[in-house]
Amino acid sequence: MEGTNSSIDNRPSIKVFYDCDHLSVSDFTNILLGIEEEGIPFDVHEEHSSDVLDLAYRASLESRLGVGVGISKEGVVLQYEKLDKAAPLFRIKLYQLDLFRSIGANAARLVKKMPFKPLD
């Protein structure tokens, strides 16, 4: 996988913030694969927070592309910087593993201004 932890923090990329106190990167690899399959770079950051809405919102603000993904035991959230913190684009439960690749692809498709993959 190409873009996990990069020292080039200011490059245009989707930021993925996750709760490192309860999860590891191996718990959400398929999200990263979904982003990578769409050809958009990403950076993964460890955070000590389980508030998934806050993780996603801060990730979107730190992303030069304006797109962030937050992952915690509360679930997975895809956020766009212009949206309200409490109203993200997508939110799924952590046990919905079958949707992980699609939510990653949708993060990249938001950047590319393409139609989203269905999450049903």
C-alpha positions in Angstrom: 0.0 0.0 0.0 1.4 3.3 -1.1 0.5 6.2 1.3 0.2 5.0 4.9 2.4 7.2 7.1 4.2 9.8 5.1 6.7 12.4 6.3 5.3 14.7 3.6 2.3 15.9 5.7 1.4 18.8 3.6 1.0 17.0 0.3 -2.5 16.8 -1.2 -4.0 13.7 0.4 -7.0 12.2 2.2 -6.3 12.2 5.9 -7.3 9.1 7.9 -7.4 9.6 11.6 -7.9 6.6 13.8 -8.2 5.8 17.5 -4.8 4.1 18.2 -5.9 3.2 21.7 -8.5 0.7 20.5 -7.6 -0.1 16.8 -4.6 -0.8 14.6 -4.2 -0.2 10.8 -4.9 -3.8 10.2 -8.5 -3.3 11.4 -9.3 -1.0 8.5 -6.9 -1.9 5.7 -9.8 -2.3 3.3 -10.7 1.4 3.7 -7.2 2.3 2.6 -7.3 -0.1 -0.3 -10.5 1.5 -1.5 -8.8 4.9 -1.5 -5.8 3.5 -3.2 -7.8 1.8 -5.9 -9.2 5.2 -6.9 -5.7 6.6 -7.3 -5.8 9.2 -4.5 -3.0 9.5 -2.0 -3.7 9.2 1.7 -2.0 9.7 5.1 -2.8 7.7 8.2 -2.5 9.4 11.6 -2.7 7.8 15.1 -4.9 9.8 17.5 -5.8 9.2 21.2 -9.5 9.9 20.7 -12.6 7.7 20.3 -14.9 10.5 19.1 -15.3 9.4 15.5 -17.1 12.6 14.4 -14.2 14.7 15.8 -11.6 12.5 14.2 -13.2 12.8 10.8 -13.8 16.5 11.1 -10.2 17.3 12.1 -8.9 15.0 9.4 -10.9 16.9 6.8 -9.7 20.2 8.0 -6.0 19.0 7.9 -6.4 17.6 4.4 -5.4 19.9 1.6 -8.1 18.1 -0.4 -10.7 18.8 2.3 -11.6 15.1 2.8 -11.1 13.2 6.0 -11.9 9.7 7.4 -12.3 9.1 11.1 -12.2 5.5 12.5 -12.8 4.5 16.1 -14.7 1.9 18.0 -17.8 4.1 17.4 -17.5 3.4 13.6 -16.2 5.0 10.4 -17.1 8.5 9.2 -16.3 10.1 5.9 -16.3 13.9 6.3 -15.9 16.9 3.9 -14.5 20.1 5.3 -17.4 22.3 4.2 -20.0 20.2 6.1 -21.0 20.6 9.7 -19.1 18.4 12.1 -22.3 16.6 13.2 -23.5 16.0 9.6 -20.9 13.9 7.8 -21.3 12.5 4.3 -21.3 8.8 5.4 -21.2 7.0 8.7 -21.1 3.2 9.2 -20.6 0.9 12.1 -17.2 -0.7 12.7 -18.7 -4.2 12.2 -19.9 -3.4 8.7 -16.6 -4.7 7.2 -18.2 -5.4 3.8 -18.6 -1.6 3.3 -15.0 -0.6 4.2 -13.7 -0.7 0.6 -16.7 1.3 -0.7 -16.3 4.0 1.9 -12.6 4.3 1.1 -13.5 4.5 -2.6 -16.1 7.1 -1.9 -13.6 9.3 0.0 -11.4 9.2 -3.2 -14.5 9.8 -5.5 -15.4 12.9 -3.5 -12.0 14.3 -4.4 -12.4 13.3 -8.0 -16.0 14.6 -8.1 -17.4 11.2 -9.3 -20.6 9.4 -8.3 -20.4 7.5 -5.0 -20.5 3.8 -4.7 -23.7 2.6 -2.9 -23.4 1.7 0.8 -26.4 -0.5 1.1 
